[in-house]
Each structure stands twice: as C-alpha cells, then as structure tokens.
Amino acid sequence: MAQSVKLADDIMALVRREADLHSRSVAGQLTHWIKIGRAIERSGNFNYARITAALEAGLDTTELGEEEEAAWLDEFTAKMAEPSTAEAAFFEKRKMLGKGVGLDAGGNLVYQKGDAVE
C-alpha cells in the first residue's frame, strides 16, 4: 500500500533534479536512494552504529574512519540545520516580545512580528 511522507522543500528540489537527470520518477529516485543508503549502511566499509554513537557523543569523532567521518559530517550538518525544541521556543518568545530573532546577510539584527520579517 502506498503511503505519503512529508519532506522538506530543499530535499524535494534535490530529488526532482536528480529524478529528471536520470529519467526517473520522484518515487523511483527516492527508492533508488533508499536502496543505496541501505546498502551502504550494511556494507563493510563503515559501521553505521559507530556513526550513530558519534552523533550521540558516545564516540569521539577522531575514532571514525574516513568514510565514517564523511557520513557522520553529513548527518551532523543536517541535525545542526534544524532548531531544537528549546531553540524554537526561545526564538518564538523573542518574536512575541518584538526582539531580534536573527541576523541578515549583512550582520544586521532581524525582527519578526507574526509571519512578517522586518
């Protein structure tokens, strides 16, 4: 049975671009990448459990091999791009108080009220 999954717009843009490039459907591209990812995780080139341990701070990243480190860095970068629940609450409170919620490309403080950025 088919199921729906919500993916971020930036991920979907990558999927669509690769799907077009390789003459695959979006579902076909996602299936392809899932199969590759699963094969990599099961391969003998690196131990995915070690990468997970490094993400959870249970293993020093200096103990990872080159391929493990690359996989860890990809996962770490993705995690750092998403605010934690505490961070989201902090900035929501600042928004409600009319205080700055970030910096623009020029380093200037950005204020947000409701959905509008000022």
Residue, then its C-alpha position, 0 to 999 in steps of 0.5 A: m500500500a502506498q503511503s505519503v511522507k512529508l519532506a522538506d522543500d530543499i530535499m524535494a528540489l534535490v530529488r526532482r533534479e536528480a529524478d529528471l537527470h536520470s529519467r526517473s520518477v520522484a518515487g523511483q529516485l527516492t527508492h533508488w536512494i533508499k536502496i543505496g543508503r541501505a546498502i551502504e549502511r550494511s556494507g563493510n566499509f563503515n559501521y553505521a552504529r559507530i556513526t550513530a554513537a558519534l552523533e550521540a557523543g558516545l564516540d569521539t569523532t577522531e575514532l571514525g574512519e574516513e568514510e565514517e567521518a564523511a557520513w557522520l559530517d553529513e548527518f551532523t550538518a543536517k541535525m545542526a540545520e534544524p532548531s531544537t525544541a528549546e531553540a524554537a521556543f526561545f526564538e518564538k518568545r523573542k518574536m512575541l516580545g518584538k526582539g531580534v530573532g536573527l541576523d541578515a546577510g549583512g550582520n544586521l539584527v532581524y525582527q519578526k512580528g507574526d509571519a512578517v520579517e522586518 
